[in-house]
Amino acid sequence: MELDKIAKAAELAAKNGLEVRLGGGLDYNNIFPFLKIDEISEFVIGHAIAAQALMVGMAKAVEDMVTIVKWS
């Protein structure tokens, strides 16, 4: 499974002193499995937030993503 490959790569990178950041195509629906990978230190989700902000406003879009990341 691709998620397992990403988790193993993140673990190896972290063991070698690298910070692991994940981005590119992440959104409000597909971020959940990646939040369980402890070695990922940052998620690049700006595009998803900006797109959602067109529908609900920037403050609400950010608030919703913070809630997802914080409580998952």
Helices and strands as residue ranges (DSSP letters): H 2-15, E 20-23, H 32-35, E 40-44, H 46-56, H 58-71
